[in-house]
Amino acid sequence: MCTILLSDVALLLYRICRCCRRIYVKLFHTIFHALTIPCVVVGFIAVLDSHNLANPPIANFYSLHSWMGLVTMGLFALQFVVGFFSFLILLCCEGATAAFRASLVPIHATFGITTFMLAVATCLTGLTEKAFFSLGNTYSSLPQEAFVVNSLAMALMGCAIIVGYIVMREDLRYRGHLLVSAQAD
């Protein structure tokens, strides 16, 4: 959940924060994505430990949820590395790399929203898997735990829809040439 929240902030910050210099927005976008890395690592280690230390041990990577998580982590790592090097490091030779960086923007944006939606889908499958394993046949009678899980899942889906809508809005796209500064007389 921590990774979803931080990714939400990173995506929305990059899209709707048009009052600041672009380099600052890029830095904050990168910082918020970098803050998700410890959350992912801690979550991954916690899952492996809970599976391996259970009595009897539970198999790793046997469900759709675990494979979706692995793919999501791989896409996130690829996105982070490519974004870091192409949009931050290559700014040192801005003129020479401008066309290359501009050609990467649609690819980076598409894979960014895809990775975010895949992360939400992974959380939803994880919630469902945990609810079925923990509650078993009582899940269909909607005990309190099922209500909490379902409410959390609906909140995640609502968040994904809202963030996806805002990110895809053309009128919220950054246009540096449209920024106007007002001067006092």
Salt bridges, closest charged atoms under 4 A:
GLU170 OE2 - ARG173 NE 3.01
GLU170 OE2 - ARG175 NH2 3.48
ASP171 OD2 - ARG169 NH2 2.37
